[in-house]
Amino acid sequence: MHPLHQIVQVPGNGGVHRIITTSKQGYILQSIDTEQRRWHAPAQTKVAALEEIAIYTLEDQVPLWNVFRKLWELKLEDSAIQESLGNEVDTKAMFERILPNYDTGRVYVSDMRKVLRWYLALKAVVDFGAELADSEKSASEGA
């Protein structure tokens, strides 16, 4: 099972959320932040699973999991990542360290900031050192 399979992003509702349960009426989500509040999202709510999100590069797309793994492998301090969110130049420089060949025409600074913030929020609840199962590896490498 992919480490991000139950983690979603809801447009218009900042941050990332864990799916607690689903039903015909919608989703029960739990915010992954300091307050960890639970809330109901109606079935019509558009949710995007983080395991399905990818970042455009000049060659192809890189799954978000691989971007998070690269960040984890760099062993950056949270304060360094947080500091890079302060201005556009620092954000771009940080993202270039993670994914040097990102598509500058399709990946905006707001996207970069979102990825960095998500990583900081998820660090406490997701094991970025975990290996994906072979079938998930091949699917994410082919994405």
C-alpha positions, -999 to 999 in steps of 0.1 A, spaced: 0 0 0 13 34 -10 22 56 20 2 85 5 -29 65 -5 -51 79 23 -37 115 21 -57 140 1 -57 177 -8 -90 196 -10 -89 226 -33 -99 258 -14 -91 241 19 -55 246 28 -32 218 39 -35 180 35 -59 157 51 -62 120 59 -93 101 48 -108 85 79 -137 69 61 -159 73 29 -196 69 23 -223 78 -2 -226 112 16 -189 120 13 -157 118 33 -147 121 69 -113 138 68 -88 147 95 -65 176 90 -28 168 93 -16 198 112 -13 208 148 -50 208 156 -59 176 137 -96 185 134 -120 161 118 -146 173 93 -171 161 67 -166 168 31 -197 162 9 -194 136 -19 -194 165 -45 -161 178 -30 -132 174 -53 -103 157 -35 -69 149 -50 -50 119 -36 -13 129 -31 -3 95 -45 -17 106 -79 -1 140 -80 31 145 -101 54 174 -109 61 183 -145 98 181 -155 114 188 -189 113 151 -198 82 137 -181 64 139 -147 78 129 -114 54 115 -87 50 136 -56 63 107 -36 97 109 -54 99 146 -47 91 140 -10 117 112 -9 143 136 -24 135 162 2 138 136 29 172 123 15 186 159 16 180 159 54 172 196 55 162 212 87 125 223 89 137 258 96 157 258 63 126 247 43 104 272 62 128 300 55 128 292 18 91 299 17 97 335 25 104 348 -10 102 336 -46 140 334 -52 146 312 -22 116 290 -30 128 284 -65 164 277 -53 151 252 -28 130 235 -55 159 233 -79 179 214 -52 151 189 -51 141 187 -87 167 205 -109 149 197 -142 114 209 -132 94 226 -160 97 263 -152 68 271 -175 43 247 -158 54 246 -122 46 278 -105 61 292 -72 27 286 -55 30 249 -65 65 247 -51 54 263 -18 25 239 -16 48 209 -20 72 222 6 44 229 31 29 195 25 62 179 32 66 197 65 31 187 75 35 151 65 69 145 80 55 136 113 30 110 100 46 95 69 77 74 68 96 88 37 122 62 43 98 34 35 102 16 2 72 12 -21 61 -23 -31 75 -34 -65 42 -28 -84 39 7 -69 76 14 -77 72 5 -114 40 25 -116 56 56 -101 87 53 -122 66 51 -153 46 82 -144 
